[in-house]
Amino acid sequence: MGSNNDIRLTSTQLYGIIISVIISTLFMSIIIYLVTTHLLSNDDRVIATISALGNISGGIIGGFVAFLVAKTQISSSLKNEKRISTNSVISHLKLLKSEFTYNKKLIEEFKEDIIGQINVDVIDQLSTEAWSSSSSKISTELSDDDLMSILTTATTTNLLKVHIKNNRTDNIETELDDLCSFLSETISLLDENIKKLI
């Protein structure tokens, strides 16, 4: 993503700049006229007038330059803050994607053991820690629908763990299949959001 250094001005700011430039040009014209017509004159009034007009013109030009520099710096600072915030969200989304990918692989690898209640302790390895720590940080960049999908996946993961710990395994195969389906969809959704933000 390339940096965009455009300076955007409101109509009031633009009118102020145009008026400043016109006044400065007028003062500079008067100064040049006075200097060229009274170059050989030692009249103190002419020198004082030239000096005053030069100071006023210089102040207006200096203010104009200071305004543009300040506006550019503020714009650059805001862009940097936005980029830092976006990079933080991307990091949290990648962490979520890794967590859900791990959960999916774990379920696929130990599905038969979990159904047969041979190695049910493996279910404790399913994690929703990344969701717990990231949910508030990613909510600013994701749509409500995307957040709801991620929440559904995390909640389904936690419910599966509770059901297995409480020996509620009547529909465990369906629950495992549903969770794998949710995980696949959520991983794709996270990928799309990461690509959008990069």
Disulfide bonds with the S-S distance in Angstrom:
none
